[in-house]
Amino acid sequence: RAEAQRILDDLTERAQRETVDAVAMIVLYTALGDFDNALTWAERGCETRGMLLVMPLDARMDPIRSHPRFQAVLRRMNLPGA
C-alpha cells in the first residue's frame, strides 16, 4: 500500500507537467480504494484516447467494472463489457 501511494504521488506530480499513463493511474487509485479518482482518470483517458483499450480485459479494473461511470467510458470508446 505504501509503495502504491508513493508511485501514485510521483505520477500525480509528473502529471502536472507531462502526460502520464491513464491506465496506471486507474490501477493505482483502484488498488488504494479511491474509486472516484480511478473513474475520473478513466474518463480523462477516454478523452485523450490513452491506453484504455486494455480496460475490458484487465482484471485490475474489476472493483470498478460495474460502476455506471466506468460503463459509460466503455460505451464512449465502443469497447466490449458495457
OpenMM code with the backbone's topology and positions (N, CA, C; nanometers):
from openmm import Vec3, app, unit

residues = "ARG ALA GLU ALA GLN ARG ILE LEU ASP ASP LEU THR GLU ARG ALA GLN ARG GLU THR VAL ASP ALA VAL ALA MET ILE VAL LEU TYR THR ALA LEU GLY ASP PHE ASP ASN ALA LEU THR TRP ALA GLU ARG GLY CYS GLU THR ARG GLY MET LEU LEU VAL MET PRO LEU ASP ALA ARG MET ASP PRO ILE ARG SER HIS PRO ARG PHE GLN ALA VAL LEU ARG ARG MET ASN LEU PRO GLY ALA".split()
positions = [
    Vec3(0.0823, -0.1196, 0.0000),
    Vec3(0.0000, 0.0000, 0.0000),
    Vec3(0.0871, 0.1266, 0.0000),
    Vec3(0.1887, 0.1273, 0.0824),
    Vec3(0.2768, 0.2437, 0.0898),
    Vec3(0.3492, 0.2658, -0.0427),
    Vec3(0.3923, 0.1580, -0.1055),
    Vec3(0.4617, 0.1690, -0.2341),
    Vec3(0.3666, 0.2202, -0.3425),
    Vec3(0.2432, 0.1694, -0.3428),
    Vec3(0.1450, 0.2165, -0.4405),
    Vec3(0.1189, 0.3660, -0.4216),
    Vec3(0.1094, 0.4094, -0.2973),
    Vec3(0.0865, 0.5517, -0.2702),
    Vec3(0.2054, 0.6353, -0.3145),
    Vec3(0.3263, 0.5852, -0.2940),
    Vec3(0.4465, 0.6570, -0.3363),
    Vec3(0.4480, 0.6742, -0.4884),
    Vec3(0.4176, 0.5658, -0.5589),
    Vec3(0.4151, 0.5714, -0.7054),
    Vec3(0.3052, 0.6671, -0.7521),
    Vec3(0.1902, 0.6593, -0.6894),
    Vec3(0.0799, 0.7478, -0.7250),
    Vec3(0.1177, 0.8937, -0.7021),
    Vec3(0.1791, 0.9218, -0.5903),
    Vec3(0.2227, 1.0593, -0.5626),
    Vec3(0.3195, 1.1091, -0.6699),
    Vec3(0.4130, 1.0217, -0.7100),
    Vec3(0.5098, 1.0581, -0.8133),
    Vec3(0.4397, 1.0848, -0.9462),
    Vec3(0.3485, 0.9966, -0.9856),
    Vec3(0.2778, 1.0142, -1.1126),
    Vec3(0.1878, 1.1379, -1.1097),
    Vec3(0.1258, 1.1629, -0.9968),
    Vec3(0.0399, 1.2803, -0.9838),
    Vec3(0.1207, 1.4080, -1.0020),
    Vec3(0.2370, 1.4107, -0.9435),
    Vec3(0.3254, 1.5266, -0.9581),
    Vec3(0.3708, 1.5408, -1.1032),
    Vec3(0.4078, 1.4288, -1.1654),
    Vec3(0.4513, 1.4334, -1.3057),
    Vec3(0.3384, 1.4755, -1.3982),
    Vec3(0.2154, 1.4390, -1.3641),
    Vec3(0.1001, 1.4725, -1.4484),
    Vec3(0.0782, 1.6229, -1.4592),
    Vec3(0.1364, 1.6985, -1.3674),
    Vec3(0.1253, 1.8445, -1.3732),
    Vec3(0.2047, 1.9032, -1.4897),
    Vec3(0.3044, 1.8286, -1.5391),
    Vec3(0.3908, 1.8840, -1.6437),
    Vec3(0.4072, 1.7944, -1.7663),
    Vec3(0.3582, 1.6713, -1.7596),
    Vec3(0.3710, 1.5806, -1.8733),
    Vec3(0.2567, 1.4809, -1.8734),
    Vec3(0.2447, 1.4100, -1.9831),
    Vec3(0.1404, 1.3093, -1.9943),
    Vec3(0.1821, 1.1841, -1.9183),
    Vec3(0.0898, 1.1331, -1.8397),
    Vec3(0.1142, 1.0072, -1.7693),
    Vec3(0.0120, 0.9044, -1.8168),
    Vec3(0.0439, 0.7795, -1.7985),
    Vec3(-0.0418, 0.6704, -1.8426),
    Vec3(-0.1688, 0.6656, -1.7577),
    Vec3(-0.2834, 0.6879, -1.8220),
    Vec3(-0.4108, 0.6881, -1.7511),
    Vec3(-0.4394, 0.5521, -1.6877),
    Vec3(-0.4035, 0.4440, -1.7556),
    Vec3(-0.4291, 0.3107, -1.7009),
    Vec3(-0.3523, 0.2909, -1.5704),
    Vec3(-0.2294, 0.3378, -1.5649),
    Vec3(-0.1513, 0.3263, -1.4405),
    Vec3(-0.2210, 0.4011, -1.3280),
    Vec3(-0.2715, 0.5186, -1.3578),
    Vec3(-0.3407, 0.5967, -1.2555),
    Vec3(-0.4687, 0.5260, -1.2105),
    Vec3(-0.5425, 0.4711, -1.3060),
    Vec3(-0.6658, 0.3994, -1.2726),
    Vec3(-0.6349, 0.2803, -1.1831),
    Vec3(-0.5348, 0.2025, -1.2207),
    Vec3(-0.4971, 0.0834, -1.1440),
    Vec3(-0.4543, 0.1219, -1.0027),
    Vec3(-0.3716, 0.2244, -0.9907),
    Vec3(-0.3235, 0.2658, -0.8584),
    Vec3(-0.4378, 0.3163, -0.7708),
    Vec3(-0.5202, 0.4038, -0.8237),
    Vec3(-0.6315, 0.4545, -0.7435),
    Vec3(-0.7271, 0.3417, -0.7051),
    Vec3(-0.7534, 0.2498, -0.7985),
    Vec3(-0.8414, 0.1369, -0.7676),
    Vec3(-0.7813, 0.0507, -0.6577),
    Vec3(-0.6527, 0.0215, -0.6682),
    Vec3(-0.5853, -0.0611, -0.5671),
    Vec3(-0.5909, 0.0037, -0.4299),
    Vec3(-0.5895, 0.1364, -0.4266),
    Vec3(-0.5945, 0.2084, -0.2995),
    Vec3(-0.7378, 0.2338, -0.2516),
    Vec3(-0.8353, 0.1865, -0.3305),
    Vec3(-0.9754, 0.2015, -0.2914),
    Vec3(-1.0351, 0.3378, -0.3197),
    Vec3(-0.9648, 0.4209, -0.3950),
    Vec3(-1.0140, 0.5542, -0.4300),
    Vec3(-1.0812, 0.5458, -0.5669),
    Vec3(-1.2026, 0.4918, -0.5665),
    Vec3(-1.2717, 0.4649, -0.6918),
    Vec3(-1.3141, 0.5921, -0.7644),
    Vec3(-1.3438, 0.6975, -0.6918),
    Vec3(-1.3829, 0.8223, -0.7560),
    Vec3(-1.2701, 0.8751, -0.8442),
    Vec3(-1.1486, 0.8793, -0.7905),
    Vec3(-1.0354, 0.9261, -0.8714),
    Vec3(-1.0012, 0.8276, -0.9819),
    Vec3(-1.0181, 0.6978, -0.9578),
    Vec3(-0.9954, 0.5988, -1.0633),
    Vec3(-1.0900, 0.6245, -1.1802),
    Vec3(-1.2157, 0.6503, -1.1501),
    Vec3(-1.3143, 0.6758, -1.2548),
    Vec3(-1.2875, 0.8092, -1.3249),
    Vec3(-1.2414, 0.9074, -1.2503),
    Vec3(-1.2054, 1.0354, -1.3115),
    Vec3(-1.0939, 1.0166, -1.4135),
    Vec3(-0.9940, 0.9342, -1.3783),
    Vec3(-0.8847, 0.9080, -1.4729),
    Vec3(-0.9331, 0.8244, -1.5915),
    Vec3(-1.0289, 0.7361, -1.5713),
    Vec3(-1.0854, 0.6599, -1.6837),
    Vec3(-1.1534, 0.7551, -1.7809),
    Vec3(-1.2297, 0.8482, -1.7262),
    Vec3(-1.2962, 0.9471, -1.8108),
    Vec3(-1.1951, 1.0368, -1.8819),
    Vec3(-1.0935, 1.0783, -1.8117),
    Vec3(-0.9885, 1.1624, -1.8708),
    Vec3(-0.9148, 1.0860, -1.9810),
    Vec3(-0.8835, 0.9609, -1.9547),
    Vec3(-0.8139, 0.8790, -2.0536),
    Vec3(-0.8974, 0.8573, -2.1780),
    Vec3(-1.0271, 0.8467, -2.1593),
    Vec3(-1.1170, 0.8305, -2.2740),
    Vec3(-1.1093, 0.9527, -2.3635),
    Vec3(-1.1032, 1.0693, -2.3036),
    Vec3(-1.0954, 1.1936, -2.3809),
    Vec3(-0.9644, 1.2051, -2.4579),
    Vec3(-0.8566, 1.1527, -2.4015),
    Vec3(-0.7269, 1.1651, -2.4672),
    Vec3(-0.6891, 1.0392, -2.5450),
    Vec3(-0.7776, 0.9411, -2.5433),
    Vec3(-0.7534, 0.8141, -2.6142),
    Vec3(-0.6239, 0.7480, -2.5677),
    Vec3(-0.6061, 0.7434, -2.4377),
    Vec3(-0.4889, 0.6780, -2.3800),
    Vec3(-0.4937, 0.5281, -2.4016),
    Vec3(-0.4201, 0.4563, -2.3256),
    Vec3(-0.4099, 0.3104, -2.3402),
    Vec3(-0.5310, 0.2392, -2.2801),
    Vec3(-0.6468, 0.2983, -2.2910),
    Vec3(-0.7656, 0.2428, -2.2275),
    Vec3(-0.8229, 0.1215, -2.3000),
    Vec3(-0.7698, 0.0894, -2.4146),
    Vec3(-0.8212, -0.0257, -2.4883),
    Vec3(-0.8045, -0.1548, -2.4111),
    Vec3(-0.7133, -0.1575, -2.3149),
    Vec3(-0.6906, -0.2784, -2.2361),
    Vec3(-0.7908, -0.2927, -2.1216),
    Vec3(-0.8663, -0.1890, -2.0920),
    Vec3(-0.9534, -0.1911, -1.9746),
    Vec3(-1.0519, -0.3069, -1.9695),
    Vec3(-1.1194, -0.3426, -2.0795),
    Vec3(-1.2156, -0.4521, -2.0684),
    Vec3(-1.1520, -0.5857, -2.0303),
    Vec3(-1.0247, -0.6031, -2.0579),
    Vec3(-0.9566, -0.7294, -2.0320),
    Vec3(-0.8770, -0.7314, -1.9021),
    Vec3(-0.8595, -0.6173, -1.8401),
    Vec3(-0.7713, -0.6043, -1.7252),
    Vec3(-0.8461, -0.6343, -1.5957),
    Vec3(-0.8103, -0.7428, -1.5303),
    Vec3(-0.8767, -0.7845, -1.4060),
    Vec3(-0.8602, -0.6811, -1.2952),
    Vec3(-0.7590, -0.5962, -1.3061),
    Vec3(-0.7395, -0.4929, -1.2037),
    Vec3(-0.8512, -0.3900, -1.2052),
    Vec3(-0.9330, -0.3913, -1.3095),
    Vec3(-1.0467, -0.2993, -1.3197),
    Vec3(-1.1726, -0.3572, -1.2552),
    Vec3(-1.1685, -0.4815, -1.2119),
    Vec3(-1.2871, -0.5478, -1.1573),
    Vec3(-1.3582, -0.4687, -1.0480),
    Vec3(-1.2871, -0.4049, -0.9540),
    Vec3(-1.3594, -0.3323, -0.8489),
    Vec3(-1.4450, -0.2150, -0.8989),
    Vec3(-1.4137, -0.1627, -1.0158),
    Vec3(-1.4921, -0.0500, -1.0681),
    Vec3(-1.5695, -0.0868, -1.1950),
    Vec3(-1.5564, -0.2093, -1.2392),
    Vec3(-1.6150, -0.2520, -1.3673),
    Vec3(-1.7654, -0.2271, -1.3760),
    Vec3(-1.8401, -0.2503, -1.2708),
    Vec3(-1.9858, -0.2366, -1.2778),
    Vec3(-2.0338, -0.0940, -1.2505),
    Vec3(-1.9429, -0.0036, -1.2163),
    Vec3(-1.9824, 0.1337, -1.1871),
    Vec3(-2.0349, 0.2004, -1.3148),
    Vec3(-2.1441, 0.2740, -1.3036),
    Vec3(-2.2006, 0.3395, -1.4227),
    Vec3(-2.1021, 0.4306, -1.4964),
    Vec3(-2.0153, 0.4994, -1.4244),
    Vec3(-1.9174, 0.5863, -1.4923),
    Vec3(-1.8191, 0.5044, -1.5736),
    Vec3(-1.7770, 0.3902, -1.5220),
    Vec3(-1.6851, 0.3028, -1.5957),
    Vec3(-1.7554, 0.2470, -1.7193),
    Vec3(-1.8790, 0.2039, -1.7027),
    Vec3(-1.9559, 0.1526, -1.8151),
    Vec3(-1.9741, 0.2589, -1.9228),
    Vec3(-1.9932, 0.3838, -1.8806),
    Vec3(-2.0081, 0.4938, -1.9772),
    Vec3(-1.8802, 0.5145, -2.0570),
    Vec3(-1.7644, 0.5009, -1.9916),
    Vec3(-1.6360, 0.5136, -2.0628),
    Vec3(-1.6247, 0.4030, -2.1670),
    Vec3(-1.6576, 0.2800, -2.1288),
    Vec3(-1.6504, 0.1690, -2.2247),
    Vec3(-1.7423, 0.1945, -2.3440),
    Vec3(-1.8631, 0.2432, -2.3178),
    Vec3(-1.9573, 0.2713, -2.4274),
    Vec3(-1.9035, 0.3820, -2.5184),
    Vec3(-1.8504, 0.4896, -2.4572),
    Vec3(-1.7990, 0.6010, -2.5378),
    Vec3(-1.6858, 0.5576, -2.6289),
    Vec3(-1.6092, 0.4578, -2.5866),
    Vec3(-1.4964, 0.4111, -2.6670),
    Vec3(-1.5326, 0.2885, -2.7509),
    Vec3(-1.6603, 0.2487, -2.7470),
    Vec3(-1.7061, 0.1297, -2.8205),
    Vec3(-1.6264, 0.0057, -2.7828),
    Vec3(-1.6006, -0.0095, -2.6526),
    Vec3(-1.5251, -0.1251, -2.6036),
    Vec3(-1.6222, -0.2287, -2.5479),
    Vec3(-1.5858, -0.3563, -2.5546),
    Vec3(-1.6721, -0.4603, -2.5003),
    Vec3(-1.6810, -0.4498, -2.3482),
    Vec3(-1.7866, -0.5045, -2.2934),
    Vec3(-1.8029, -0.5082, -2.1496),
    Vec3(-1.9056, -0.4110, -2.0974),
    Vec3(-1.9512, -0.3216, -2.1841),
    Vec3(-2.0512, -0.2240, -2.1403),
    Vec3(-2.1902, -0.2817, -2.1519),
] * unit.nanometer
topology = app.Topology()
chain = topology.addChain("A")
for resn in residues:
    res = topology.addResidue(resn, chain)
    for name in ("N", "CA", "C"):
        topology.addAtom(name, app.Element.getBySymbol(name[0]), res)
